[in-house]
Amino acid sequence: MNINEYKGVVVFVEQREGMISKVSLELLGKGRELADNLGEKMTAVLIGYDMMDKTKELIYYGADKVIYADDKIFEVYMTEPYTKAMSTIINDRKPEIVLFGATAIGRDLAPRISARIHTGLTADCTSLEIDEENNNLLMTRPAFGGNILATIICPNYRPQMSTVRPGVMQKLEKDTSRAGEVEQYKIDINESDMTYKILEVVKEEKEKINIEDANVLVSGGRGIGKADNFTILKELAKELKGQVSASRAVVDAGWINKDHQVGQTGKTVRPGLYFACGISGAIQHLAGMEESDFIIAINKDSEAPIFEVADLGIVGDVHKVIPELINQLKIV
Ligand code: FAD
C-alpha cells in the first residue's frame, strides 16, 4: 500500500427515513477542521434513496463535495449493500481519513469496511487531531472503564478510520452561501451481494426519546430514591421545555429505560443546561455530560465529585430542592 496516494477526508453521512442524523452534521464540522489542517478536501458520502434534495445541506454544513449513491435498496440500512457501497467508494477515491458516527449503524458498518479494505479502525473516539509532524490522525478514546484516555494511530495503513461518539464534536453554523459539487455514484448491488432481505420494518411503539437533541436535560440518579420520583423530574423538565435523562445506576435498577442513560455506556450529551439530581458524578457518567454548557448539581453530599464539574452546586435534598425550584419557575 502506498499511503501517499491517499488524500482528503470522507464523512459517512447516516440517514434514517431520509433524515440526516445529527452526528453526521457534527462529523462534517470535525471533518472540515481536519481537512483544513491537512490542506485537503472534505467529502460527504450519502447512501440513500430519493434524497438528492438533502445533498446541498451537507455542503452548507462544511463539505466541499458530496458523493451520493441513490438506489431503492439503500432506503433502509442493511449491512451488506451499505458495506459494498462504502468500500467501493473508499477503494475508488482513496481518502486519507474516514469518519463514521458511533451509532448502531456506524458500529455495524465501520468494522466490516475496515476488514474488507484491510485497514485499522478506532472505535468510539472522543477526540481527533492531526499530528503536525507526520500528518497521522491521533484518535483518542476512553479505555479501561473510562479511567484512561488512549490515543491510537494507524501509521502504516490507509485510510485512517474511526467511529466518533455522538454529541462530542460540534457542527458548524449552517452557511447557505457555501458552494460545492454533488456527484451521483452508481453502485450495482445484485442478488449475490445479499444473504437476506428486509420484508417489513415494524416500529417499536415507545415514547420517542432523543436526549442527544435536548437543550435542557434533567437527569436523575440513585439519590432520587425510587422510580416514581421521576415524576417530579419530569415536571421540572416540562417547566424548562427539556427532557429527563438518567445515570446508569437507575437504568440498571429498572427505574427508567436505557434510551435515557447518559455516560460512557449510554449517550454523550451536550445540552445548554444539565441538571444532575442525586447523581454522584462517577467518571463514567461525567464522560457523557461534562461538555454541557451549564451544569447544575443537586446532591446532599457536599463532597460528591459531581460538584467538581458543576457550574452551580446546590447541597441539599432533591426532594426539597426540586419542588421549590418548580414553584419558583411557576411564579416567574
Ligand atoms: P450513586 O453513585 O449511588 O450516587 C447517588 C448520589 O445521590 C450520591 O452522591 C448521594 O450523595 C446522592 N443522594 C442520595 N440521596 C440524595 C437526596 N435525597 N438528595 C440529593 N442527593 C442524594 N454510569 C453512568 O451514569 N453512565 C454510564 O454510561 C456508565 N457506564 C459505566 C461503564 C462501566 C464500564 C462501569 C464500570 C460503570 C459505568 N457506570 C456508568 C456506573 C458508574 O460507575 C456509577 O456507578 C453510576 O454512575 C452511579 O450512578 P448514580 O450517581 O446515580 O448513583
Boltz pocket constraint, residues with backbone or C-beta under 6 A from the ligand:
constraints:
  - pocket:
      binder: B
      contacts: [[A, 145], [A, 220], [A, 221], [A, 222], [A, 223], [A, 224], [A, 246], [A, 247], [A, 248], [A, 249], [A, 250], [A, 261], [A, 262], [A, 263], [A, 264], [A, 265], [A, 266], [A, 267], [A, 277], [A, 278], [A, 279], [A, 280], [A, 281], [A, 282], [A, 283], [A, 284], [A, 285], [A, 288], [A, 298], [A, 299], [A, 300], [A, 301], [A, 304], [A, 316], [A, 317], [A, 318], [A, 319]]
      max_distance: 6.0
